[in-house]
């Protein structure tokens, strides 16, 4: 059996209704990727949610946590399988009927396989073949999402509802007193609105300004897995990287990681408590 490209932490059977996901912190860069780069490897590292997995692990209790190891530059788990960019992907044309007009992210070079990073221009020496992209989808994208689907379904069966917390990080936002945490629920389509409210309240209690759905409403992960009417909710949380990284936004700072771990732990505890009340949209009588 081919080894999975993500790490799974926590119990085999969900011990609570909350599941954690970290799809963009991967730091594995396959040799094929490095050989195809037009830019230094450091340029594509800017695509990472740099070390936000450290925050997830600091916050982790008895939840199940999935952390992707493959770099986002290799394949982006927060994009649909058909968000393929013809500028870097020879097989993209075969999927045009499903994608229709390309979305803003795809037009801006942030599709299933990114073609740009942090204003560095084109990333690749050549276009990837359809077979190469299909292999990544089969090896990396589908197994991760299948694991999330199965874990959330198990949590819902056991507890009557399930909540996915999809953890990301963002560059510092511009402006005066900008939000440093952004919670997304795709404008209340991926989760009961109460969950975003929990994140906002706890962020405020920790002295961290927050915003909802702007500028990040959430991507494919929460769109795909959040089904509030069926009792499965999904929220995306973006942390300002300066909250837990050094001044270069490169290396984790122990105190910052610990502080953000405490904040996220408080969020998980409160979400778990609310989910366990059975008052969220779509909650059912637990099977166990």
C-alpha positions in Angstrom: 0.0 0.0 0.0 1.3 3.5 -0.9 2.0 5.5 2.3 -0.4 8.4 2.9 1.0 11.9 2.3 -0.6 13.3 5.5 -0.2 12.7 9.2 -3.1 11.7 11.4 -3.1 12.5 15.1 -5.5 11.5 17.8 -7.7 8.5 18.6 -8.9 6.0 16.0 -12.5 6.6 17.0 -13.6 10.3 17.5 -13.7 11.2 21.2 -15.7 14.4 20.5 -17.5 16.2 17.7 -14.6 18.4 16.6 -12.2 17.5 13.9 -9.1 19.5 13.0 -7.5 19.9 9.5 -4.3 21.6 8.4 -4.1 21.3 4.6 -1.5 24.1 3.7 1.4 23.6 6.1 3.2 20.9 4.2 6.9 21.3 3.8 7.7 18.2 1.7 9.0 19.3 -1.8 9.4 16.3 -4.1 12.5 16.1 -6.3 10.3 16.4 -9.5 8.9 19.7 -8.1 12.4 21.1 -7.3 13.7 20.1 -10.8 10.9 22.0 -12.5 11.2 25.3 -10.6 12.1 28.5 -12.4 12.4 30.3 -9.1 14.3 29.5 -5.9 12.7 27.0 -3.5 12.2 29.8 -1.0 9.8 31.5 -3.4 7.3 28.7 -3.3 7.7 28.3 0.4 5.7 31.6 0.6 2.6 29.5 -0.4 2.8 27.6 2.9 0.7 28.4 5.9 4.1 28.5 7.5 4.3 26.2 10.6 0.6 26.6 11.5 0.7 22.9 12.2 2.7 23.7 15.3 -0.2 25.8 16.6 -2.6 23.0 15.8 -0.4 20.5 17.7 -0.1 22.9 20.6 -3.9 23.2 20.8 -4.6 19.5 20.3 -6.5 17.6 23.0 -8.4 14.4 22.2 -9.5 15.6 18.7 -8.5 13.9 15.5 -6.1 16.1 13.5 -5.1 15.7 9.8 -1.9 17.5 8.6 -0.9 17.4 5.0 2.9 16.9 4.5 3.1 17.6 0.8 3.7 21.3 0.0 0.9 23.4 -1.4 3.1 24.1 -4.5 2.8 20.4 -5.4 -1.0 20.2 -5.0 -3.5 22.5 -3.2 -6.0 20.5 -1.1 -8.1 23.7 -0.7 -9.0 23.6 -4.4 -11.4 21.4 -6.3 -10.0 18.7 -8.5 -11.2 20.5 -11.6 -9.6 23.8 -10.7 -6.8 23.2 -13.2 -4.8 26.0 -14.8 -4.0 25.5 -18.6 -1.0 27.7 -18.1 0.7 25.0 -16.1 -1.3 21.9 -16.8 -1.6 20.1 -20.1 -4.7 18.3 -19.0 -6.6 21.3 -17.9 -8.6 21.7 -21.1 -10.3 18.4 -20.5 -11.8 19.8 -17.4 -13.0 23.1 -18.8 -16.6 22.0 -19.1 -16.7 21.4 -15.3 -15.0 24.6 -14.2 -16.7 26.9 -16.6 -15.5 30.5 -16.2 -12.4 30.3 -14.1 -12.8 31.5 -10.5 -10.8 34.4 -9.2 -8.2 32.2 -7.5 -7.6 30.2 -10.6 -7.3 33.3 -12.8 -4.8 34.7 -10.3 -2.6 31.6 -10.5 -3.8 29.8 -7.4 -5.4 26.7 -8.8 -5.0 23.0 -8.0 -1.3 23.4 -8.9 -0.3 27.1 -8.3 1.6 28.9 -11.1 2.6 31.9 -9.0 3.8 32.7 -5.5 4.0 36.1 -3.8 4.5 38.1 -7.0 7.4 36.0 -8.2 5.9 35.4 -11.7 5.9 32.0 -13.4 7.0 29.2 -11.1 7.6 26.3 -13.6 10.0 25.5 -16.4 7.4 23.4 -18.1 3.7 22.4 -18.0 2.8 19.4 -16.1 1.2 16.5 -18.0 -2.3 15.3 -17.4 -0.9 12.0 -16.0 1.3 13.9 -13.5 -1.6 15.9 -12.1 -3.9 12.9 -12.1 -1.3 11.0 -10.0 -1.2 13.8 -7.4 -4.9 13.9 -7.2 -5.0 10.1 -6.6 -2.1 10.1 -4.1 -2.6 13.3 -2.2 -5.9 15.1 -2.8 -8.5 12.3 -2.7 -7.0 10.4 0.3 -7.0 13.5 2.5 -10.6 14.5 1.7 -11.7 10.8 2.0 -10.2 10.7 5.5 -12.0 14.0 6.4 -15.3 12.6 5.1 -14.9 9.4 7.0 -13.8 11.1 10.3 -16.6 13.7 10.2 -19.2 11.0 9.4 -17.9 8.9 12.4 -18.1 12.0 14.7 -21.6 12.8 13.6 -22.8 9.2 14.1 -21.4 9.1 17.6 -22.2 12.6 18.8 -25.2 13.7 16.7 -23.2 16.5 15.0 -19.6 17.1 13.8 -17.6 20.3 13.3 -14.5 20.7 11.1 -12.1 23.4 12.1 -9.8 24.0 9.1 -6.7 25.9 10.3 -4.7 28.2 8.0 -2.5 31.3 8.4 -2.3 34.5 6.4 0.2 37.4 5.9 -0.5 40.4 8.1 -3.5 42.3 6.6 -3.0 46.0 5.6 -4.7 48.9 7.2 -5.1 50.5 10.6 -5.8 48.0 13.4 -6.5 45.1 10.9 -8.0 41.8 11.8 -5.4 39.3 12.9 -7.8 36.3 12.9 -10.3 35.8 10.1 -13.0 33.2 10.5 -14.8 31.9 7.4 -18.0 30.0 7.1 -18.7 30.9 3.4 -21.3 33.4 4.6 -23.1 30.9 6.8 -23.4 28.2 4.2 -20.8 25.8 5.6 -21.7 26.1 9.3 -24.2 27.4 11.8 -23.5 31.1 12.4 -23.0 30.5 16.1 -19.6 28.8 15.4 -18.0 31.9 13.8 -19.4 33.9 16.7 -17.5 31.7 19.1 -14.2 32.3 17.3 -14.8 36.0 17.3 -15.7 36.1 21.0 -12.7 34.1 22.1 -10.4 36.1 19.9 -11.7 39.3 21.6 -11.2 37.7 25.0 -7.5 37.2 24.1 -7.1 40.7 22.8 -6.9 39.7 19.1 -9.0 41.6 16.6 -11.0 39.4 14.2 -13.2 39.5 11.1 -15.7 37.2 9.6 -15.6 36.1 5.9 -13.4 39.1 4.8 -11.1 38.8 3.1 -11.2 35.0 3.5 -14.6 33.3 3.4 -13.2 29.8 3.2 -12.1 27.5 0.4 -12.8 24.0 -1.0 -12.2 22.2 2.3 -15.1 23.8 4.1 -17.3 24.1 1.0 -16.9 20.4 0.4 -17.3 19.1 3.9 -19.6 21.6 5.5 -23.2 20.4 5.3 -25.1 22.1 8.2 -28.5 20.7 7.2 -26.9 17.3 7.7 -25.3 18.1 11.0 -21.8 18.5 9.7 -20.4 22.1 10.1 -17.1 23.5 8.8 -15.3 26.7 9.6 -12.0 28.1 8.4 -9.7 30.0 10.8 -6.9 32.2 9.4 -4.2 33.3 11.9 -2.0 36.3 11.2 1.5 34.7 10.9 3.1 37.5 13.0 1.1 36.1 15.9 3.4 33.0 16.1 6.3 33.5 13.7 9.5 35.6 13.9 9.8 39.0 12.3 10.7 37.4 9.0 7.5 35.3 9.1 9.7 32.2 8.7 10.4 30.4 12.0 8.0 29.6 14.9 8.4 31.6 18.1 7.8 29.4 21.1 5.8 32.0 23.1 3.7 32.9 20.1 2.9 29.2 19.3 2.0 28.6 22.9 -0.3 31.7 23.0 -2.1 30.8 19.8 -2.3 27.2 21.0 -4.2 28.4 24.1 -6.5 30.5 22.0 -7.3 27.7 19.6 -7.7 25.3 22.5 -10.3 27.6 24.0 -12.1 27.8 20.6 -12.2 24.0 20.3 -13.5 23.5 23.8 -16.3 26.0 23.3 -17.2 24.6 19.9 -17.2 21.1 21.4 -19.5 22.2 24.2 -22.0 23.9 21.9 -22.0 21.0 19.5 -22.7 18.6 22.3 -25.8 20.5 23.3 -27.6 19.4 20.1 -28.7 22.9 19.3 -26.7 23.4 16.1 -28.4 23.2 12.7 -29.0 19.6 11.6 -28.1 17.9 14.9 -29.4 14.4 15.4 -29.8 12.0 18.3 -26.4 10.5 18.8 -26.0 6.8 18.1 -23.8 6.2 21.1 
